[in-house]
């Protein structure tokens, strides 16, 4: 059996600790629940996290079982009153525990704590009738915060699925919305779990709000009728589903220029629309009752024309968005006549990871960085190569300010292609401190820690 260790990035220390079995109860943490979503969530002094990032396409057989998940499991670490991990006299990280042996760090990761339960998604382990693995599907589970009581809630049927966790304070309930197999369904979660309720069907695309919490509506598209398609029409129709009234309303039908939904953020819907001449412009609206009257065009003719060159289109606020194009990051600012002006914000090959406040967080081949759209001064968060793109999460404090960014990266000593959970202290970047506080809090294979190759022992 391979030995598993904890790795402290700045010291490269071997750390051994007692791994808690799946059936062993952990203490239940108390305190504020912060930073719900993604691969990390905090409960009081504890940080629950996905230990590694796994490409679901690399899984086979029984890779996602209690006996085989090993270092690909869900862990937690207890921090002190200042949010720091603690070490013993030998420099070993303390209070790291395995919560459950199930993969949760992957391309469709969702991790939320509601009441006394941890909800998370994981690559599906149900096989087809002919024995074929279907890790391309996603299963939603919940487990008690003490690591017991695993329960399967829902497994998608024909797609990876999109999940949105919501709260309804007025009715004192929590629920999850799932887009799967052309349907949007709702499942109430709490002391009991409801049966799936279908809200809309025949859906081709959907966008839920970008932030966990209260939800007013979601938007979706539907294909044109068979009669319209037979008549040579190539567009689609846009709808809005009001959560409060549980009613769907038709917004607009474009017979020729299909609408592609991008995101729904801070009450604004962002979408891409074909124009019929191989150019698809990006737009946003806020007044859904008068579709198009307050439309902002975010991409313009010229060097950036809104074609497929654009990726990771992400709003900063109602007046600014960022996106990738031609291996650079562009900043578009709303100008006159509701058309945007743009500049190059990051001039090197970079990938947008997330946006929070004034900052755009991004990765390059050399590390993890952030840059303010206001002063346009980059700040270094972590100088290291082999960072997993598209899997970064911020963790906030009680007043809503970010303190840590969590990400996955290979160790400099890696002998495998495993990406382990790291975190970087935001404040060291803000203060321009050359001593960046970056640490790997994951449970690490001995071979990756020492770089000595595979090491099997009892």
C-alpha positions as CSV (number, residue, x, y, z in Angstrom):
1,X,0.0,0.0,0.0
2,X,1.4,3.4,-0.9
3,X,2.2,5.7,2.1
4,X,0.3,9.0,2.1
5,X,1.8,12.2,3.6
6,X,1.0,15.9,4.1
7,X,3.2,18.3,2.2
8,X,4.2,21.8,3.3
9,X,5.3,23.6,0.2
10,X,7.8,26.0,1.6
11,X,9.6,23.4,3.7
12,X,9.3,20.2,1.7
13,X,8.7,18.2,4.9
14,X,7.4,14.7,5.1
15,X,4.4,14.7,7.4
16,X,2.7,11.6,8.7
17,X,-0.7,11.7,10.4
18,X,-3.6,9.5,11.2
19,X,-6.0,9.1,8.4
20,X,-9.6,8.9,9.6
21,X,-11.6,6.0,8.2
22,X,-14.8,6.6,6.3
23,X,-16.9,5.0,9.1
24,X,-15.1,6.9,11.9
25,X,-16.9,10.0,13.2
26,X,-15.1,13.3,13.2
27,X,-16.1,16.2,15.5
28,X,-18.7,18.4,14.0
29,X,-17.4,22.0,13.5
30,X,-19.4,25.1,14.5
31,X,-19.3,28.6,13.2
32,X,-20.0,30.6,10.0
33,X,-20.2,28.8,6.7
34,X,-18.2,30.7,4.1
35,X,-17.1,30.4,0.5
36,X,-19.7,27.8,-0.6
37,X,-19.1,26.4,-4.0
38,X,-16.3,25.0,-6.1
39,X,-13.8,22.7,-4.4
40,X,-13.5,24.4,-1.0
41,X,-15.9,25.4,1.7
42,X,-15.2,26.7,5.3
43,X,-17.1,25.9,8.4
44,X,-15.9,27.8,11.4
45,X,-12.2,26.9,11.8
46,X,-12.3,24.0,9.3
47,X,-11.6,24.1,5.6
48,X,-13.2,21.2,3.7
49,X,-11.4,20.6,0.4
50,X,-10.9,18.2,-2.5
51,X,-7.5,16.8,-2.0
52,X,-6.6,16.4,-5.6
53,X,-7.9,17.3,-9.1
54,X,-8.7,14.3,-11.3
55,X,-9.5,14.3,-15.0
56,X,-12.6,12.1,-15.2
57,X,-11.6,10.8,-18.6
58,X,-8.6,9.1,-16.9
59,X,-10.7,7.1,-14.5
60,X,-11.5,3.4,-15.1
61,X,-12.9,0.4,-13.2
62,X,-13.2,1.0,-9.5
63,X,-11.2,4.2,-9.3
64,X,-13.8,6.1,-7.4
65,X,-14.5,3.8,-4.5
66,X,-13.8,4.0,-0.8
67,X,-10.9,1.6,-1.1
68,X,-9.3,3.1,-4.2
69,X,-9.9,6.9,-3.9
70,X,-7.1,7.3,-1.3
71,X,-5.4,10.7,-1.9
72,X,-8.2,11.7,-4.3
73,X,-10.6,12.0,-1.3
74,X,-12.3,14.8,0.6
75,X,-10.2,16.2,3.4
76,X,-10.4,19.0,6.0
77,X,-7.8,21.0,7.9
78,X,-8.4,22.9,11.1
79,X,-7.0,26.4,11.2
80,X,-6.3,28.7,14.2
81,X,-8.1,31.9,15.1
82,X,-6.2,33.8,12.4
83,X,-7.0,31.3,9.7
84,X,-3.5,29.8,9.5
85,X,-2.7,26.2,9.5
86,X,-0.7,25.2,12.6
87,X,2.5,23.0,12.8
88,X,4.0,21.0,15.6
89,X,7.6,21.4,17.0
90,X,8.9,19.3,14.0
91,X,7.2,21.6,11.5
92,X,4.4,19.1,10.6
93,X,1.0,20.4,9.7
94,X,-1.5,19.5,12.4
95,X,-5.2,18.8,12.3
96,X,-5.5,17.4,8.8
97,X,-8.2,14.7,8.5
98,X,-9.8,12.6,5.7
99,X,-13.5,13.1,5.6
100,X,-14.6,10.6,3.0
101,X,-12.9,8.6,0.2
102,X,-14.8,10.0,-2.8
103,X,-13.5,12.1,-5.6
104,X,-14.8,15.7,-5.6
105,X,-12.0,17.6,-7.3
106,X,-12.8,17.4,-11.1
107,X,-14.1,19.4,-14.0
108,X,-17.7,19.6,-12.5
109,X,-16.9,20.1,-8.9
110,X,-19.5,21.5,-6.5
111,X,-19.0,21.5,-2.7
112,X,-21.5,23.2,-0.4
113,X,-22.2,23.0,3.3
114,X,-25.9,23.6,4.3
115,X,-26.9,23.1,7.9
116,X,-24.9,20.0,9.1
117,X,-24.4,18.4,5.7
118,X,-21.7,18.6,3.1
119,X,-23.0,18.4,-0.5
120,X,-20.6,17.5,-3.3
121,X,-20.5,16.2,-6.8
122,X,-18.4,13.3,-8.0
123,X,-17.8,11.3,-11.2
124,X,-20.6,8.8,-11.5
125,X,-19.7,5.2,-10.6
126,X,-22.8,3.4,-11.9
127,X,-22.0,1.2,-14.9
128,X,-24.2,0.7,-17.9
129,X,-26.0,-2.7,-18.2
130,X,-23.2,-3.9,-20.5
131,X,-20.6,-3.1,-17.8
132,X,-19.4,0.2,-19.5
133,X,-18.1,2.9,-17.1
134,X,-19.9,6.2,-17.3
135,X,-17.5,8.6,-15.5
136,X,-18.7,11.3,-17.9
137,X,-21.9,11.5,-15.9
138,X,-22.1,13.3,-12.5
139,X,-23.5,12.2,-9.1
140,X,-24.6,14.5,-6.4
141,X,-24.0,13.2,-2.8
142,X,-24.4,14.5,0.7
143,X,-22.6,13.5,3.9
144,X,-22.7,14.6,7.5
145,X,-19.9,16.9,8.5
146,X,-18.5,14.1,10.7
147,X,-17.8,12.0,7.7
148,X,-20.8,9.6,8.1
149,X,-24.1,9.0,6.4
150,X,-23.2,9.2,2.7
151,X,-26.4,9.5,0.6
152,X,-26.8,9.7,-3.2
153,X,-29.2,12.4,-4.3
154,X,-29.1,12.5,-8.0
155,X,-27.1,11.1,-11.0
156,X,-27.3,12.8,-14.4
157,X,-28.5,10.7,-17.3
158,X,-26.9,12.0,-20.5
159,X,-24.6,14.9,-19.6
160,X,-22.1,16.2,-17.1
161,X,-24.9,18.3,-15.7
162,X,-25.0,21.9,-14.3
163,X,-25.8,22.4,-10.7
164,X,-26.9,25.5,-8.8
165,X,-27.4,25.5,-5.0
166,X,-29.9,28.0,-3.7
167,X,-31.4,29.3,-0.5
168,X,-35.0,30.4,0.1
169,X,-35.0,32.2,3.4
170,X,-38.7,33.1,3.2
171,X,-39.7,29.5,3.0
172,X,-36.8,28.3,5.2
173,X,-35.6,25.8,2.6
174,X,-32.6,25.0,0.5
175,X,-32.6,23.4,-2.9
176,X,-30.6,22.5,-5.9
177,X,-31.4,23.2,-9.6
178,X,-29.9,20.8,-12.1
179,X,-29.7,21.0,-15.9
180,X,-29.6,17.5,-17.2
181,X,-30.8,15.9,-20.5
182,X,-32.6,19.0,-21.8
183,X,-34.5,19.4,-18.5
184,X,-34.1,21.7,-15.5
185,X,-35.2,20.0,-12.3
186,X,-35.5,21.1,-8.7
187,X,-34.6,19.0,-5.6
188,X,-35.3,20.4,-2.1
189,X,-32.6,19.4,0.4
190,X,-32.7,19.6,4.1
191,X,-33.7,17.1,6.8
192,X,-35.3,15.2,4.0
193,X,-34.6,15.2,0.3
194,X,-37.5,15.7,-2.1
195,X,-38.1,13.8,-5.3
196,X,-36.9,15.7,-8.5
197,X,-39.5,18.1,-9.8
198,X,-39.3,19.0,-13.5
199,X,-39.5,22.8,-14.0
200,X,-38.9,23.1,-17.8
201,X,-38.1,20.7,-20.6
202,X,-36.8,20.7,-24.2
203,X,-34.1,23.1,-23.1
204,X,-31.0,23.6,-25.3
205,X,-29.0,25.8,-22.9
206,X,-29.4,27.4,-19.5
207,X,-27.6,29.9,-17.2
208,X,-28.1,30.1,-13.5
209,X,-26.8,33.1,-11.4
210,X,-23.1,33.1,-10.9
211,X,-23.3,33.3,-7.1
212,X,-24.7,30.9,-4.6
213,X,-27.7,32.1,-2.5
214,X,-31.1,33.6,-3.2
215,X,-32.2,33.3,-6.9
216,X,-34.8,35.3,-8.7
217,X,-34.7,33.6,-12.1
218,X,-32.7,31.6,-14.6
219,X,-32.6,31.9,-18.4
220,X,-32.8,29.2,-21.0
221,X,-33.1,28.7,-24.7
222,X,-35.2,26.3,-26.8
223,X,-34.8,25.2,-30.4
224,X,-37.3,26.5,-33.0
225,X,-40.3,24.3,-33.8
226,X,-39.9,21.6,-36.5
227,X,-42.2,23.7,-38.8
228,X,-39.8,26.7,-38.4
229,X,-36.8,24.6,-39.0
230,X,-38.4,23.0,-42.1
231,X,-39.0,26.5,-43.4
232,X,-35.2,27.2,-43.3
233,X,-35.1,29.2,-40.0
234,X,-31.9,28.7,-38.0
235,X,-32.3,30.7,-34.8
236,X,-33.8,29.8,-31.4
237,X,-36.0,31.2,-28.6
238,X,-35.1,32.7,-25.3
239,X,-37.1,32.3,-22.1
240,X,-36.9,33.4,-18.4
241,X,-38.1,31.2,-15.5
242,X,-39.2,33.2,-12.5
243,X,-38.5,31.2,-9.3
244,X,-40.9,33.1,-7.1
245,X,-44.0,32.6,-9.3
246,X,-42.7,29.3,-10.8
247,X,-43.7,30.6,-14.2
248,X,-41.8,30.6,-17.5
249,X,-42.0,33.6,-19.8
250,X,-41.1,33.9,-23.5
251,X,-38.7,36.8,-24.2
252,X,-37.7,36.7,-27.9
253,X,-37.4,34.5,-30.9
254,X,-34.7,35.1,-33.4
255,X,-35.4,33.2,-36.6
256,X,-31.9,33.4,-38.0
257,X,-29.3,34.5,-35.4
258,X,-29.1,31.9,-32.6
259,X,-28.6,33.2,-29.1
260,X,-25.9,31.4,-27.0
261,X,-26.1,32.1,-23.3
262,X,-22.9,33.1,-21.5
263,X,-23.8,33.9,-17.8
264,X,-26.3,35.6,-15.5
265,X,-24.5,37.9,-13.1
266,X,-25.8,40.7,-10.8
267,X,-29.2,40.8,-12.5
268,X,-27.7,41.1,-16.0
269,X,-27.9,38.4,-18.7
270,X,-24.9,38.1,-21.0
271,X,-25.2,36.2,-24.3
272,X,-23.6,35.8,-27.7
273,X,-25.6,36.2,-30.9
274,X,-24.8,35.3,-34.4
275,X,-25.1,38.0,-37.1
276,X,-25.2,35.8,-40.2
277,X,-21.7,36.8,-41.4
278,X,-19.5,34.5,-39.3
279,X,-19.4,37.1,-36.5
280,X,-21.0,36.5,-33.1
281,X,-21.2,39.6,-30.9
282,X,-21.4,39.5,-27.1
283,X,-24.3,41.5,-25.4
284,X,-25.9,42.0,-22.1
285,X,-29.4,43.1,-21.0
286,X,-30.9,43.9,-17.6
287,X,-34.5,44.8,-18.5
288,X,-35.9,41.4,-19.5
289,X,-39.4,42.9,-20.0
290,X,-38.1,44.9,-22.9
291,X,-35.6,42.7,-24.5
292,X,-33.0,44.6,-26.5
293,X,-33.9,48.1,-25.4
294,X,-31.0,48.4,-22.9
295,X,-28.7,46.1,-24.8
296,X,-24.9,46.6,-24.3
297,X,-22.6,45.4,-27.1
298,X,-19.3,44.2,-25.5
299,X,-17.4,43.1,-28.6
300,X,-16.8,45.5,-31.5
301,X,-15.6,45.4,-35.1
302,X,-11.8,45.5,-35.4
303,X,-9.1,43.4,-33.9
304,X,-11.5,41.6,-31.6
305,X,-14.6,40.8,-33.6
306,X,-16.5,38.5,-31.3
307,X,-15.8,35.3,-33.2
308,X,-14.7,32.0,-31.6
309,X,-11.4,33.6,-30.8
310,X,-13.0,34.8,-27.5
311,X,-13.1,32.6,-24.4
312,X,-13.8,32.9,-20.7
313,X,-16.0,36.0,-21.1
314,X,-16.5,37.2,-17.5
315,X,-18.2,40.3,-16.1
316,X,-16.4,42.4,-13.5
317,X,-19.4,44.7,-13.0
318,X,-22.1,46.4,-15.1
319,X,-19.6,48.6,-16.9
320,X,-16.6,46.2,-17.4
321,X,-16.0,42.7,-18.6
322,X,-12.8,40.7,-19.3
323,X,-12.2,37.9,-21.8
324,X,-9.4,36.0,-23.5
325,X,-8.5,36.4,-27.1
326,X,-5.3,35.8,-29.1
327,X,-3.5,34.5,-26.0
328,X,-4.1,37.7,-24.1
329,X,-6.7,39.0,-21.6
330,X,-8.7,42.0,-22.8
331,X,-10.7,44.5,-20.7
332,X,-13.9,45.9,-22.3
333,X,-15.5,49.0,-20.8
334,X,-18.9,50.3,-21.6
335,X,-18.7,53.4,-23.8
336,X,-21.0,55.7,-25.6
337,X,-24.1,54.4,-27.4
338,X,-23.8,51.2,-25.2
339,X,-20.8,50.0,-27.2
340,X,-17.6,48.9,-25.4
341,X,-14.1,50.1,-25.8
342,X,-11.3,47.6,-25.1
343,X,-7.7,47.4,-24.1
344,X,-5.2,44.6,-23.5
345,X,-5.1,44.0,-19.7
346,X,-2.6,41.1,-19.7
347,X,-0.3,40.9,-22.7
348,X,1.0,37.3,-22.2
349,X,-0.5,33.9,-22.7
350,X,-2.9,33.8,-19.8
351,X,-6.1,32.1,-18.7
352,X,-8.9,33.8,-16.6
353,X,-9.7,31.8,-13.5
354,X,-12.2,34.0,-11.7
355,X,-13.2,37.6,-11.0
356,X,-13.8,39.1,-7.6
357,X,-14.1,42.8,-6.7
358,X,-11.7,44.8,-8.7
359,X,-9.4,41.9,-9.4
360,X,-9.0,39.4,-12.3
361,X,-7.3,36.2,-11.1
362,X,-5.4,34.4,-13.9
363,X,-2.8,31.7,-14.5
364,X,0.1,31.5,-16.9
365,X,2.8,28.9,-17.5
366,X,4.7,30.4,-14.7
367,X,2.2,30.8,-11.9
368,X,-1.0,32.3,-10.4
369,X,-1.6,36.1,-10.5
370,X,-4.2,38.8,-10.1
371,X,-4.5,42.3,-11.6
372,X,-6.9,45.1,-10.8
373,X,-8.8,46.5,-13.8
374,X,-8.4,49.9,-12.2
375,X,-4.6,50.3,-11.7
376,X,-3.7,47.5,-14.1
377,X,-0.8,46.4,-11.9
378,X,-0.2,42.6,-11.7
379,X,0.4,40.9,-8.4
380,X,2.0,37.5,-7.9
381,X,0.1,34.9,-5.8
382,X,2.1,31.8,-6.5
383,X,5.2,31.3,-8.7
384,X,5.0,27.7,-9.8
385,X,4.4,25.8,-13.0
386,X,1.9,23.1,-13.7
387,X,-1.2,24.7,-12.2
388,X,-4.5,23.1,-13.1
389,X,-6.5,25.7,-15.1
390,X,-10.2,26.3,-14.4
391,X,-10.1,25.1,-10.8
392,X,-9.4,28.1,-8.5
393,X,-11.6,29.1,-5.5
394,X,-11.5,32.1,-3.2
395,X,-12.1,31.7,0.6
396,X,-13.4,34.8,2.4
397,X,-13.5,36.0,6.0
398,X,-16.6,36.9,8.0
399,X,-16.9,40.3,6.4
400,X,-16.7,39.0,2.9
401,X,-13.1,39.9,2.0
402,X,-11.0,37.2,0.3
403,X,-8.1,35.8,2.3
404,X,-6.9,32.7,0.4
405,X,-7.1,31.4,-3.1
406,X,-7.1,27.7,-3.4
407,X,-5.8,25.9,-6.5
408,X,-4.3,22.6,-7.8
409,X,-0.7,22.2,-8.9
410,X,1.9,19.5,-9.3
411,X,4.8,19.5,-6.8
412,X,8.3,20.2,-8.0
413,X,9.1,16.6,-7.0
414,X,6.1,15.0,-8.7
415,X,6.7,11.6,-10.2
416,X,3.0,11.3,-11.2
417,X,0.6,13.7,-13.0
418,X,-1.4,14.3,-9.8
419,X,-2.5,17.9,-9.0
420,X,-2.6,18.6,-5.3
421,X,-4.6,21.2,-3.4
422,X,-2.6,24.4,-2.6
423,X,-3.5,27.7,-1.2
424,X,-1.9,31.2,-1.4
425,X,-2.4,34.0,1.1
426,X,-4.0,37.0,-0.7
427,X,-2.6,39.5,1.7
428,X,1.0,38.7,0.8
429,X,0.2,39.7,-2.8
430,X,-1.6,42.9,-1.7
431,X,1.3,44.0,0.4
432,X,3.8,43.0,-2.4
433,X,5.6,40.8,0.1
434,X,8.4,38.8,-1.6
435,X,7.8,36.0,0.9
436,X,4.7,34.6,-0.6
437,X,2.7,32.5,1.8
438,X,1.9,29.4,-0.4
439,X,1.4,26.0,1.0
440,X,0.1,22.6,-0.1
441,X,-2.4,21.3,2.4
442,X,-3.1,18.1,0.6
443,X,-2.4,14.5,1.5
444,X,0.5,13.6,-0.8
445,X,1.9,10.3,-2.1
446,X,5.4,9.6,-0.7
447,X,6.7,9.1,-4.3
448,X,5.5,12.6,-5.3
449,X,6.9,14.2,-2.1
450,X,10.4,12.7,-2.4
451,X,10.7,12.3,-6.2
452,X,12.0,8.8,-5.7
453,X,9.4,7.0,-7.9
454,X,6.7,4.6,-6.8
455,X,7.2,3.3,-3.3
456,X,5.1,0.4,-2.2
457,X,5.1,-0.8,1.4
458,X,2.7,-2.3,3.9
